[in-house]
Amino acid sequence: MLRHTFLLPSRQTASSSTSRQQRRQDHLIKTADPTADCPNHLIKCRQQQQRDQDRDQDRDQQRQQQGSDTTFDAPPPSRSFSGGQKIKYFLDRFEKKIPEERLEWLPIFVGPAYRQRVEDLIDGHTTWSAAKASLLRYYGAFNQARQAGLPSRLRQHEARRPNKPKNTINWLERHTSFCRQIDPGTGTNDSTRHSLGLFSALPQDIRQMLLEDLSRDPRSTPYGLLFSRAYFFASLLLRDEEVSRRRETADATGAEE
């Protein structure tokens, strides 16, 4: 008669197997739930953080959707606040595009150079109408004071007579900037108000070119035409100077070789 002997696993072997199974189950639990072995208060904190993140994402999406409906033709430049009429035009458009929470949105649409000033001016106002009135009062007065000093600055600029083509080009650009600020709009080109001041400050060679080219008294020449011809002749003289300089450099290099 044959006897079959069965070896029962020892307690240590059974215990090791149980430990492996327990570790495997723990791993599966942790994989399914990262907060499995976290204390309850940590779990609640993580859940609250997740809810806050979801709420922030929803708010950002809503603002992006609103922003897509409130875009301007171009980002409001800092120059939007350079004059009384411009600031009024900007605020009127902003008021139409932004239906609510205007006090919160306005600094976002203002150029960096003026943002802090705008925030200071609207600070303390609880209504848009009061904040808008504050902005118009400040920038209207600022523009009037600024405009009052421009003619004096233009006269000072005309007293600085340029003597070289490059200096003349820079001088012309500065001169037309002053004139357009004093007389905003397209009327500057057709007016003769600043023509004599421009002509009198130019170097003698450019004035002679203008007299031959225009065949008329510069005082009766529209500013836009006088400016464009003076700029053209100054550019020609500058080009001739550069060509002559390169030729002299080439001749000097050839002589050394």
C-alpha positions in Angstrom: 0.0 0.0 0.0 1.4 3.3 -1.1 1.3 6.2 1.1 1.2 9.7 -0.3 2.9 12.3 1.8 1.7 15.9 1.4 4.0 18.6 2.6 2.1 21.5 4.2 3.6 24.9 3.8 5.3 26.2 6.8 4.0 29.2 8.7 6.8 31.4 7.3 6.0 30.5 3.7 2.3 31.2 4.2 3.0 34.5 5.9 5.3 35.6 3.1 2.6 34.8 0.5 0.1 36.7 2.5 2.4 39.7 2.7 3.0 39.7 -1.0 -0.7 39.6 -1.7 -1.3 42.5 0.8 1.4 44.6 -0.9 -0.1 43.9 -4.3 -3.5 45.0 -3.1 -2.1 48.1 -1.5 -0.4 48.9 -4.8 -3.6 48.5 -6.7 -5.4 50.7 -4.2 -2.8 53.5 -4.4 -2.8 53.3 -8.2 -6.5 53.8 -8.3 -6.6 56.5 -5.6 -3.4 58.5 -5.0 -4.9 59.7 -1.7 -5.3 56.2 -0.3 -2.8 56.4 2.5 -3.2 60.2 3.1 -4.8 61.4 6.3 -8.4 62.6 6.0 -7.5 66.3 6.4 -5.0 66.1 3.5 -7.6 64.4 1.3 -10.0 67.3 2.0 -7.3 69.8 1.2 -6.5 68.2 -2.1 -10.2 68.1 -3.0 -10.6 71.7 -2.1 -7.5 72.7 -4.2 -9.0 70.7 -7.2 -12.3 72.6 -6.8 -10.5 75.9 -6.7 -8.5 75.1 -9.8 -11.6 74.0 -11.6 -13.4 77.3 -10.6 -10.4 79.3 -11.8 -10.3 77.6 -15.1 -14.0 78.2 -15.6 -13.5 81.9 -14.8 -10.6 82.2 -17.2 -12.6 80.6 -20.0 -15.5 83.0 -19.4 -13.2 86.0 -19.5 -11.5 84.7 -22.7 -15.0 84.4 -24.2 -15.9 87.9 -23.1 -12.6 89.2 -24.4 -13.2 87.7 -27.8 -16.4 89.7 -28.0 -14.8 92.9 -26.7 -11.7 93.2 -28.8 -10.7 96.6 -30.3 -9.6 97.2 -33.8 -6.1 97.6 -32.3 -4.7 97.3 -28.8 -5.2 100.7 -27.0 -1.8 102.4 -27.3 -0.4 104.7 -24.7 -1.0 107.6 -27.1 -4.7 107.0 -26.5 -4.3 109.2 -23.4 -2.3 112.0 -25.0 -5.2 114.4 -25.7 -8.7 115.3 -24.5 -10.5 114.2 -27.6 -8.6 111.0 -27.9 -9.2 109.9 -24.3 -12.9 110.7 -24.7 -13.1 108.6 -27.9 -11.3 105.8 -26.2 -13.5 105.7 -23.1 -16.7 105.9 -25.2 -15.6 102.9 -27.3 -14.6 101.1 -24.2 -17.9 101.8 -22.6 -19.8 100.3 -25.6 -17.6 97.2 -25.8 -17.4 96.4 -22.0 -21.0 96.1 -20.6 -20.0 95.5 -17.0 -17.2 95.5 -14.5 -15.6 98.3 -16.4 -13.5 99.6 -13.4 -11.9 96.2 -13.2 -11.3 95.8 -16.9 -10.1 99.3 -17.8 -6.4 99.0 -16.5 -6.0 95.9 -18.7 -6.7 97.9 -21.8 -4.5 100.8 -21.0 -0.9 101.1 -22.2 1.8 100.3 -19.6 3.0 103.9 -19.5 -0.4 105.2 -18.3 -1.7 102.2 -16.3 -0.6 103.2 -12.9 -1.9 106.7 -13.3 -5.3 105.4 -14.5 -5.5 103.1 -11.6 -4.9 106.0 -9.2 -7.5 108.1 -10.9 -10.3 105.5 -10.7 -9.3 104.3 -7.2 -12.1 105.1 -4.8 -14.8 105.5 -7.4 -17.6 102.9 -7.2 -19.4 103.8 -10.4 -18.1 103.9 -14.0 -19.6 107.4 -14.6 -17.7 108.9 -11.7 -14.4 107.2 -12.8 -14.9 108.3 -16.4 -15.5 111.9 -15.3 -12.3 111.8 -13.2 -10.3 110.6 -16.2 -11.7 113.2 -18.5 -11.0 116.1 -16.1 -7.4 115.0 -15.5 -6.4 114.3 -19.1 -8.3 117.3 -20.4 -6.4 119.7 -18.1 -3.2 117.8 -18.9 -3.7 118.2 -22.6 -4.5 122.0 -22.3 -1.3 122.6 -20.4 0.7 120.5 -22.8 -0.8 122.3 -25.9 0.0 125.7 -24.4 3.8 124.9 -24.4 4.1 123.5 -27.9 4.4 126.8 -29.8 7.3 127.8 -27.6 9.0 124.5 -28.1 8.5 124.7 -31.9 10.2 128.2 -31.9 13.1 126.8 -29.9 13.4 123.9 -32.4 13.4 126.3 -35.4 16.2 128.3 -33.7 18.5 125.1 -33.8 19.6 125.4 -37.4 20.8 122.0 -38.8 24.0 122.1 -40.8 24.4 118.5 -42.1 22.1 116.3 -44.2 21.7 113.7 -41.4 20.9 116.4 -38.9 18.5 118.1 -41.3 16.5 114.9 -41.7 16.2 114.5 -37.9 15.3 118.1 -37.6 12.6 117.8 -40.2 11.0 114.8 -38.5 11.0 116.7 -35.2 9.6 119.8 -36.8 6.6 118.0 -38.4 5.9 116.3 -35.1 5.5 119.6 -33.4 3.4 121.0 -36.2 1.0 118.1 -36.2 0.6 118.3 -32.4 -0.2 122.0 -32.6 -2.6 121.6 -35.6 -3.9 118.0 -35.3 -5.6 116.5 -38.3 -4.8 116.5 -42.0 -5.0 120.3 -42.2 -1.3 120.7 -41.5 -0.2 119.6 -44.9 -2.5 122.1 -46.7 -1.7 125.0 -44.4 1.1 127.5 -44.9 1.2 128.5 -41.2 4.5 126.7 -40.5 6.1 126.9 -44.0 8.2 129.9 -43.4 9.6 128.6 -40.1 10.6 125.4 -41.8 12.2 127.0 -44.9 14.2 129.6 -42.9 15.9 127.0 -40.7 17.1 124.8 -43.5 20.8 124.9 -44.7 21.5 127.3 -47.6 22.1 124.5 -50.2 18.7 122.9 -49.5 16.9 126.3 -49.6 18.5 126.9 -53.0 17.3 123.5 -54.3 13.8 124.3 -53.0 13.6 127.7 -54.7 14.7 126.1 -58.0 12.3 123.2 -57.6 9.2 125.0 -56.5 9.5 128.2 -58.5 7.4 130.0 -55.9 7.6 131.8 -52.6 8.1 129.3 -49.7 5.7 131.3 -47.6 2.9 130.4 -50.0 3.9 126.8 -50.4 1.7 124.2 -48.5 3.6 122.7 -45.5 3.2 119.1 -46.7 4.7 119.9 -50.1 7.6 121.9 -48.6 8.4 119.3 -46.1 8.4 116.4 -48.6 10.7 118.2 -51.0 13.1 119.3 -48.3 13.2 115.8 -46.9 13.9 114.5 -50.4 16.8 116.9 -51.0 18.3 116.2 -47.6 18.2 112.5 -48.4 20.0 113.0 -51.7 22.7 115.0 -50.0 23.1 112.3 -47.4 23.4 109.7 -50.0 26.1 111.7 -51.9 28.0 112.0 -48.6 27.9 108.3 -48.0 29.0 107.5 -51.6 31.9 110.0 -51.3 32.9 108.6 -48.0 33.0 105.0 -49.3 35.0 106.2 -52.3 37.6 107.9 -50.1 37.8 104.8 -48.0 38.4 102.6 -51.0 41.0 105.0 -52.4 42.8 105.0 -49.1 42.8 101.2 -48.9 44.1 100.9 -52.5 46.9 103.4 -51.7 48.1 101.3 -48.7 48.2 98.1 -50.8 
